[in-house]
Amino acid sequence: MKKVLVVYYTQTGQQKEILENLLKPLAEDTSVELTYHAIQPVEDYPFPWNKTTFFDAFPESFLQIPCELKPVPPKILDLDFDLIILGYQVWYLSPSIPVNSFLKSEEGRRILNGKPVITVIGCRNMWVMAQEKTKRLLRDAGANLVGNIALVDRHINHISLITIVHWMMKGKKDSYLGIFPKPGVSDEDIIHSSRFGIPILKYLKNGDFSSLQSELVRLEAIRIKPLLVFIDKRGNFIFSKWSKKIREKGFPKDPARRPWLKAFNYYLAFALWFIAPVVSILFLILSLPFYFQMRKSIEYYQSTNLK
Ligand SMILES: Cc1cc2nc3c(=O)[nH]c(=O)nc-3n(C[C@H](O)[C@H](O)[C@H](O)COP(=O)(O)O)c2cc1C
């Protein structure tokens, strides 16, 4: 019997839906035992969000400052798993606070140490730098990252930005104004994610995951868009300045940092709507001579390697 632990966090239920579809081939195999563990913060994050709570989560998300988690049940801590699947979402270009907290916790590190891990990301579209941070956290926990799958909203950046705000603030994954497409990962992509479970099952039975990621890449488990990687990297640089400044002003919920969070809100809106389109056009023109260099970095971000 192969034992698989699925660790995840979700607010909307999307991440759990992705995992259940993706892991169907494993769930249907009698030689595999799947155990789900939902990460639970002691004080959970609100959903739906409002403007204040949404921006207040920024400094701690980006600086990867953990929150307190409810304990992992002893029956999970005591089991010896053959594979761990980590389902996570991105908050502010970083693994979400509950997931980052799990990866840094003593219990999380005990579970992960020495184990093969597959990460499954469900986010809007900007996950590459968050995955680099997750790779580091997994390495520090002694885990062996053997696979990565990223499911995203495939609409253009600005459309997905409008629709995700509607989803996060209203709490419903439906069409904004009846005009815009549904936010988040499409139902079709969620249903078809079960194709990734087939190679996962095969490699789990073999006990050797060394070629899993290249097979997942062939199945289009990862699509890298150089422009989004570029924005992600620039965003990380700018977020590092804002997050440190705001954190200096106070801890979460502290009214002293509200004016700074407001300023960050305005800056972000300006950057996304006015700076990003200009930068995108420049990037598309100027990056052409660097095509081969770009191909190399795409291959790196598709892999489970850590520089
Ligand atoms: C505070 C916050 C920040 C987010 N930041 C990002 C981001 O930087 N990149 C991204 O692609 N998605 C981002 N998202 C979207 C999430 O990754 C995710 O798709 C959404 O929250 C639904 O996930 P869940 O239901 O599994 O919790 C953010 C969501 C929240 C709530």
The ligand as a Gaussian input file, in Angstrom:
#p B3LYP/6-31G(d) Opt

LIG

0 1
 C       -4.299000      38.358000      -0.352000
 C       -4.235000      37.686000      -1.703000
 C       -3.159000      37.938000      -2.544000
 C       -3.070000      37.279000      -3.779000
 N       -1.955000      37.475000      -4.559000
 C       -1.797000      36.741000      -5.702000
 C       -0.589000      36.833000      -6.465000
 O        0.362000      37.538000      -6.105000
 N       -0.489000      36.100000      -7.603000
 C       -1.515000      35.296000      -8.051000
 O       -1.375000      34.695000      -9.106000
 N       -2.668000      35.170000      -7.325000
 C       -2.829000      35.851000      -6.169000
 N       -3.980000      35.703000      -5.404000
 C       -4.996000      34.701000      -5.810000
 C       -4.772000      33.376000      -5.040000
 O       -3.529000      32.816000      -5.398000
 C       -5.875000      32.324000      -5.260000
 O       -6.068000      32.081000      -6.608000
 C       -7.216000      32.703000      -4.657000
 O       -7.017000      33.316000      -3.418000
 C       -8.115000      31.474000      -4.457000
 O       -7.424000      30.471000      -3.746000
 P       -8.006000      29.496000      -2.641000
 O       -9.459000      29.376000      -2.781000
 O       -7.336000      28.189000      -2.928000
 O       -7.643000      30.013000      -1.304000
 C       -4.111000      36.384000      -4.192000
 C       -5.202000      36.178000      -3.343000
 C       -5.272000      36.804000      -2.122000
 C       -6.438000      36.510000      -1.228000

